[in-house]
Amino acid sequence: MISGKGAIRFRKIGEPEAAVIEYIVSGEKIEVVDIPAGYTHNIENMGDTDMVTLMWANEKFYPARPDTFFESV
């Protein structure tokens, strides 16, 4: 989170009853949050202003061979 305030939530894929892990983050205290492989996640803006995040991935996304699938947190 570079600026704003938000919640990052994630849960193990394929386990709808698994605990949801939640981090409340803010641009006032920049933190790194690692979302492990095999977890679905969402990021919610909890502030009154735009939320800006910085993302990094270890590989390029290939639309012809997607390895990312939607599952609700």
C-alpha distances in whole Angstrom, upper triangle without the diagonal:
4,6,7,8,8,10,10,14,16,20,22,24,27,27,27,28,25,23,20,17,14,11,10,6,6,5,9,8,6,7,8,9,12,14,17,20,22,19,19,15,14,10,11,10,12,12,15,13,11,7,6,4,6,9,12,16,19,21,22,22,25,26,30,29,26,25,22,24,22,23,22,20
4,7,9,11,13,14,17,20,23,26,27,31,31,30,32,29,27,23,21,18,15,13,9,7,5,8,9,6,9,10,12,15,17,21,23,25,23,22,19,17,13,14,12,14,13,15,12,10,8,5,5,7,10,13,17,20,22,22,23,27,28,31,31,28,27,25,26,25,26,25,23
4,7,9,13,14,18,21,24,27,29,32,32,31,32,30,27,24,21,18,15,13,9,6,4,7,9,8,11,13,15,18,19,23,25,27,25,23,20,17,14,13,10,12,10,11,9,8,6,5,7,10,13,17,20,23,25,25,26,29,29,33,33,30,29,26,28,26,27,25,24
4,7,10,13,16,20,23,26,28,31,31,29,30,28,26,22,20,17,14,11,8,6,5,8,10,10,13,15,15,19,20,23,26,27,24,22,19,16,12,11,8,8,6,8,6,6,4,6,9,12,15,19,22,25,27,27,27,30,30,34,33,30,30,26,27,25,26,24,22
4,7,10,13,17,21,24,26,29,28,27,27,25,23,19,17,13,11,8,6,4,7,8,10,11,12,14,14,17,18,22,24,25,22,20,17,14,10,9,6,5,5,9,8,9,6,9,10,13,16,19,22,25,27,28,27,30,30,34,33,30,29,26,26,24,24,21,19
4,7,10,13,17,20,22,25,24,23,24,22,19,16,14,10,8,6,5,6,9,11,12,12,12,13,12,15,15,19,21,22,19,17,13,10,7,5,4,5,7,10,10,10,7,9,10,13,14,18,20,23,25,26,25,28,28,32,31,27,26,23,23,20,20,18,15
4,6,10,13,17,19,22,21,19,20,18,15,12,10,7,6,5,6,9,12,14,13,13,12,13,11,14,13,17,19,19,16,14,10,8,6,5,7,7,10,13,14,13,11,12,11,14,15,18,20,23,25,25,24,28,27,31,29,26,24,21,21,18,17,15,12
4,7,11,14,16,19,18,17,18,16,14,10,8,6,5,6,7,11,13,16,15,13,12,11,8,10,9,13,15,16,12,11,7,6,5,7,9,10,13,17,17,15,12,13,11,13,13,15,16,19,21,22,21,25,25,28,26,23,21,18,18,16,15,13,10
4,7,11,13,16,15,14,14,12,10,6,5,4,6,9,11,14,17,19,18,17,15,14,10,11,9,12,14,14,10,8,5,5,7,8,12,13,16,19,20,19,15,16,14,16,15,17,18,20,22,23,22,25,25,28,26,22,20,17,16,14,12,10,7
4,7,9,12,11,11,12,10,9,6,5,7,9,12,14,17,20,22,20,19,16,14,11,10,7,9,11,10,6,5,4,7,9,12,15,16,20,23,23,21,18,19,16,17,15,17,16,19,20,22,20,23,23,26,23,20,17,14,14,12,10,9,6
4,6,9,8,8,9,6,6,5,6,9,12,15,17,21,24,26,24,22,19,18,14,13,9,10,11,9,5,6,7,9,12,15,18,19,23,26,27,25,22,22,20,21,19,19,19,20,22,23,21,24,24,26,23,20,17,14,14,12,10,9,6
4,6,6,8,9,7,8,8,9,13,15,19,20,24,26,29,26,25,22,19,16,13,10,9,9,6,4,6,9,12,15,18,22,23,27,30,30,28,25,25,22,23,20,20,19,20,21,23,21,23,23,25,22,19,15,14,13,12,10,11,9
4,6,7,10,9,11,11,13,15,18,21,23,26,28,31,29,27,24,21,18,16,12,11,9,6,5,6,9,13,16,19,23,24,28,31,31,29,26,26,23,23,20,20,19,19,20,21,19,21,21,22,19,16,13,11,10,10,7,9,9
4,6,9,9,12,13,15,18,21,24,26,29,32,34,32,31,28,25,21,19,16,14,13,9,9,9,13,16,19,22,25,27,31,33,34,32,29,29,27,27,24,24,22,23,23,24,22,23,22,23,21,18,15,13,11,11,8,10,10
4,5,5,9,10,13,16,20,23,25,29,31,33,31,30,27,25,21,19,16,15,14,10,10,10,13,16,19,21,25,26,30,33,34,32,29,30,27,28,25,25,24,25,26,27,25,26,26,27,24,21,18,16,15,14,10,11,10
4,6,8,9,13,15,19,22,24,28,31,33,31,30,27,25,22,20,17,17,16,13,11,10,13,15,18,20,23,24,28,31,32,30,28,29,27,28,26,26,25,26,27,28,26,27,26,28,25,22,20,17,15,13,9,9,8
4,7,9,12,15,19,21,24,28,31,33,31,30,28,26,22,21,18,18,18,15,13,13,15,17,20,21,24,25,28,32,33,32,29,30,28,29,27,28,27,29,30,31,29,31,30,31,29,26,23,21,18,17,13,12,10
4,6,9,13,16,19,22,26,29,30,28,28,25,23,19,18,15,15,15,13,11,11,13,15,18,20,23,24,27,31,32,31,28,28,26,27,25,26,25,26,27,29,27,29,29,31,28,25,22,19,18,17,13,12,10
4,6,9,13,16,19,23,26,27,25,25,22,21,17,17,14,15,16,14,11,12,12,14,16,18,21,21,25,28,29,28,25,26,24,25,24,25,24,26,28,29,28,30,30,32,30,26,23,21,20,18,15,13,10
4,6,10,13,16,19,23,24,22,22,19,18,14,14,12,13,15,13,10,10,9,11,13,14,17,17,21,25,26,25,22,23,21,22,21,22,22,24,26,27,26,28,28,30,28,24,22,19,18,16,13,11,7
4,7,10,13,17,20,21,19,19,16,15,11,12,10,12,14,14,10,11,9,11,12,14,16,17,20,24,24,23,20,21,19,20,19,20,20,22,24,26,25,28,28,31,28,25,22,19,19,17,15,13,10
4,7,10,13,17,18,16,16,14,13,10,12,11,13,16,16,12,12,10,10,10,11,13,13,16,20,21,20,17,18,16,18,17,19,20,23,25,26,25,29,29,32,30,26,24,21,20,18,16,14,11
4,6,10,13,14,12,12,10,11,8,11,11,14,17,18,14,14,11,11,10,11,12,12,15,18,19,18,15,16,14,16,16,18,19,22,24,26,25,29,29,32,30,27,25,22,22,20,19,17,13
4,7,11,12,11,11,10,12,10,14,14,17,20,21,18,17,13,12,10,10,10,9,11,15,16,16,13,14,13,15,16,19,21,24,26,28,27,31,31,34,33,29,27,24,24,22,21,19,16
4,7,9,7,8,7,9,9,13,14,18,21,22,19,18,14,13,10,10,10,9,11,14,14,14,10,11,10,12,14,17,19,22,25,26,26,29,30,33,32,29,27,24,25,23,22,20,18
4,5,6,7,8,11,12,15,17,21,24,25,22,21,17,16,12,12,10,10,9,12,12,12,9,10,10,12,15,18,21,24,26,27,27,31,31,35,34,31,29,26,27,26,25,23,21
4,5,5,8,11,13,17,18,22,25,27,24,23,20,18,14,14,12,12,11,13,11,11,8,8,9,11,14,17,21,24,26,26,27,31,31,35,34,31,30,27,28,27,27,26,23
4,6,10,13,15,19,21,24,28,29,27,26,22,21,17,17,14,14,12,15,13,14,12,12,13,14,18,20,24,26,29,30,30,34,35,39,38,35,33,31,32,30,30,28,26
4,6,10,12,16,19,22,25,27,24,24,21,20,17,17,16,15,15,17,16,16,14,13,13,14,16,19,22,24,27,29,29,33,34,38,36,33,32,29,31,29,29,28,25
4,7,10,13,16,19,22,25,22,22,19,18,15,16,15,16,16,18,17,16,13,11,10,10,13,15,18,21,24,25,26,30,31,34,33,30,29,26,28,27,27,26,24
4,6,10,13,16,19,22,19,20,17,17,14,16,16,16,17,20,19,18,14,13,11,10,12,13,16,19,22,23,24,28,30,33,31,28,26,24,26,25,25,24,21
4,6,10,12,16,18,16,17,15,15,14,16,17,18,19,22,21,19,15,14,10,9,10,11,13,15,18,20,21,25,27,30,28,25,23,21,23,23,23,23,20
4,6,10,13,15,13,14,11,12,11,14,16,17,19,22,21,19,15,14,11,11,10,11,12,15,18,20,20,24,25,28,26,23,21,19,20,20,20,19,16
4,6,9,12,11,12,11,13,13,16,18,20,22,25,24,22,18,17,13,12,10,10,10,12,15,17,18,21,23,26,23,21,18,16,18,18,18,18,16
4,7,9,7,8,8,10,11,15,17,19,22,25,24,22,18,17,14,13,11,11,10,12,14,17,16,20,21,23,21,18,15,13,15,15,15,15,13
4,6,6,9,10,13,15,18,21,23,26,29,28,26,22,21,17,16,13,12,11,12,14,17,16,19,21,23,20,17,14,13,14,15,15,16,14
4,6,9,10,14,16,20,23,25,28,31,30,27,24,23,19,18,15,13,11,11,12,15,14,17,18,20,17,14,11,10,12,14,14,15,14
4,7,10,14,16,20,23,25,28,32,31,29,25,25,21,21,17,16,14,14,15,17,16,18,19,20,17,14,11,10,10,12,11,13,12
4,6,10,13,16,20,22,25,28,28,26,22,22,19,19,16,16,14,15,17,18,17,19,20,22,19,16,12,10,10,11,9,10,9
4,7,11,14,17,19,23,26,25,23,20,20,18,18,15,16,15,17,18,18,16,19,18,21,18,15,12,9,9,8,6,7,6
4,7,10,14,16,19,22,22,20,17,17,14,15,13,15,14,17,18,19,17,20,19,22,20,17,14,11,11,9,8,8,6
4,7,10,12,16,18,18,16,14,14,13,14,13,15,16,19,20,20,18,21,20,23,22,18,17,13,13,10,10,8,7
4,7,9,12,15,15,13,10,11,10,12,12,15,16,19,21,21,19,22,22,25,24,21,19,16,16,14,14,12,10
4,6,9,12,12,11,9,11,11,14,15,18,19,23,24,24,22,25,25,28,27,24,23,19,19,16,16,13,12
4,6,8,8,8,6,9,10,14,15,19,21,25,26,26,24,27,27,30,30,26,26,22,22,19,19,17,16
4,7,9,9,8,12,13,17,18,22,24,28,29,29,28,31,30,34,33,30,29,25,25,22,21,19,17
4,6,7,7,11,13,17,19,23,26,29,31,30,29,33,32,36,35,32,31,28,27,25,25,22,20
4,7,9,12,15,19,22,25,28,32,33,32,31,34,33,37,37,34,33,30,30,27,27,24,23
4,6,10,13,16,19,23,26,29,31,30,29,32,31,35,35,32,32,29,29,27,27,25,24
4,6,10,13,16,20,22,26,27,26,26,28,28,32,32,29,29,26,26,24,25,23,22
4,7,10,13,17,19,23,24,24,23,26,26,30,30,27,26,23,24,22,23,21,20
4,7,10,14,17,20,22,21,21,24,25,28,28,25,25,22,23,22,23,22,21
4,6,10,13,17,18,18,18,22,23,26,26,23,22,19,21,20,21,21,19
4,7,10,14,15,16,16,20,21,25,24,22,21,19,21,21,22,22,21
4,7,10,12,12,13,17,18,22,21,18,17,15,18,18,20,20,19
4,7,9,10,12,15,17,20,19,17,16,15,18,19,21,22,21
4,5,7,9,12,15,18,16,14,13,12,16,17,19,21,20
4,7,10,13,16,18,16,14,13,13,17,19,21,23,22
4,7,9,13,14,13,12,11,12,16,19,21,23,23
4,6,10,12,11,10,11,12,16,18,21,23,24
4,6,9,8,7,8,9,12,15,18,21,21
4,5,5,6,8,10,13,16,19,22,24
4,5,5,9,10,12,14,18,21,23
4,6,10,11,13,16,20,23,25
4,6,9,11,15,18,21,23
4,6,8,11,14,18,19
4,7,10,13,16,17
4,7,10,13,14
4,7,10,12
4,7,9
4,6
4
